[in-house]
């Protein structure tokens, strides 16, 4: 399985206040969307999230988002290696994702840009 990169997940209280800092830090413009009542801004290697505390508590359990060419293939390889697929694959605004728990208990999101 090829890993293309990783995105750091950051839960913030005020997305509007946080976005300009991360845009300047990364030199990019935020791509914004909403998912399950959570406002999200992807900017550079950061995924900023803001919303109801109950939703954020779940999101905080995911250590990072790992970009892969194909989520289906990643799920197969992860399963063969003893990881547990917690959710997905499901469509996202930019592709598909799945949530996997590694044998050590760490939880990661795997995402591709396929539609």
C-alpha positions as CSV (number, residue, x, y, z in Angstrom):
1,X,0.0,0.0,0.0
2,X,1.4,3.4,-1.0
3,X,1.0,6.3,1.5
4,X,0.9,9.6,-0.4
5,X,1.0,11.8,2.7
6,X,-0.7,12.6,6.0
7,X,-2.9,15.4,7.3
8,X,-2.9,16.6,10.8
9,X,-6.3,16.9,12.4
10,X,-6.9,20.0,14.6
11,X,-10.1,20.6,16.5
12,X,-10.7,24.3,17.0
13,X,-13.3,26.3,18.9
14,X,-13.6,29.0,16.2
15,X,-13.0,27.9,12.7
16,X,-13.3,31.5,11.3
17,X,-10.6,32.7,13.6
18,X,-8.3,29.7,13.0
19,X,-8.4,29.6,9.2
20,X,-6.4,32.8,8.5
21,X,-3.6,31.6,10.7
22,X,-3.3,28.2,9.0
23,X,-3.7,29.8,5.5
24,X,-0.8,32.1,6.2
25,X,1.2,29.3,7.9
26,X,0.8,26.9,5.0
27,X,0.7,29.5,2.2
28,X,-2.6,28.0,0.9
29,X,-6.3,28.7,0.7
30,X,-8.7,26.6,2.8
31,X,-11.1,24.2,1.1
32,X,-14.2,24.3,3.3
33,X,-17.0,21.8,3.7
34,X,-19.4,20.4,6.3
35,X,-19.7,16.8,7.4
36,X,-22.2,15.6,10.0
37,X,-22.7,19.0,11.6
38,X,-18.9,19.7,11.8
39,X,-17.5,22.6,9.8
40,X,-14.2,21.6,8.2
41,X,-11.4,23.6,6.5
42,X,-8.6,21.7,4.7
43,X,-5.6,23.9,4.4
44,X,-2.1,22.6,3.5
45,X,-1.4,19.6,5.7
46,X,-4.0,20.6,8.3
47,X,-7.6,19.6,8.6
48,X,-9.3,22.1,10.9
49,X,-12.6,21.0,12.5
50,X,-15.2,22.9,14.6
51,X,-18.6,21.9,15.8
52,X,-20.6,20.2,18.5
53,X,-18.4,18.9,21.3
54,X,-20.0,15.4,21.1
55,X,-18.9,15.2,17.4
56,X,-15.4,16.6,18.1
57,X,-14.9,14.0,20.9
58,X,-15.3,11.3,18.3
59,X,-13.1,13.1,15.8
60,X,-10.3,13.5,18.4
61,X,-9.9,9.8,18.6
62,X,-8.6,9.7,15.0
63,X,-4.9,10.5,15.1
64,X,-4.4,11.6,11.5
65,X,-5.7,11.3,8.0
66,X,-3.5,9.2,5.6
67,X,-3.8,9.8,1.9
68,X,-3.7,6.7,-0.3
69,X,-4.3,6.1,-4.0
70,X,-7.2,3.7,-3.4
71,X,-9.2,3.3,-0.2
72,X,-10.5,-0.2,-1.2
73,X,-6.9,-1.5,-1.6
74,X,-5.9,0.1,1.7
75,X,-8.8,-1.5,3.5
76,X,-7.8,-4.9,2.1
77,X,-4.1,-4.5,3.1
78,X,-5.0,-3.2,6.5
79,X,-7.4,-6.1,7.1
80,X,-4.7,-8.6,6.0
81,X,-2.3,-7.0,8.5
82,X,-4.7,-7.3,11.4
83,X,-6.3,-3.9,11.5
84,X,-10.0,-3.5,12.1
85,X,-12.0,-1.4,9.7
86,X,-14.3,0.6,11.9
87,X,-16.2,2.5,9.2
88,X,-16.3,2.8,5.4
89,X,-15.3,3.1,2.8
90,X,-17.8,5.9,2.3
91,X,-17.9,8.9,-0.1
92,X,-16.5,12.2,1.0
93,X,-16.6,15.7,-0.7
94,X,-13.3,14.9,-2.5
95,X,-13.2,11.1,-2.7
96,X,-13.7,8.2,-0.3
97,X,-12.5,7.4,3.2
98,X,-12.4,4.6,5.8
99,X,-11.6,4.5,9.5
100,X,-9.2,1.8,10.7
101,X,-8.0,0.7,14.1
102,X,-4.5,-0.6,13.9
103,X,-3.5,-3.7,16.1
104,X,-1.9,-1.3,18.6
105,X,-5.2,0.5,19.1
106,X,-4.3,3.7,17.1
107,X,-7.1,4.9,14.9
108,X,-6.5,6.5,11.5
109,X,-8.6,7.8,8.6
110,X,-7.5,6.6,5.2
111,X,-8.7,8.8,2.3
112,X,-8.4,8.8,-1.5
113,X,-9.4,11.3,-4.1
114,X,-11.5,9.0,-6.2
115,X,-15.2,9.7,-6.8
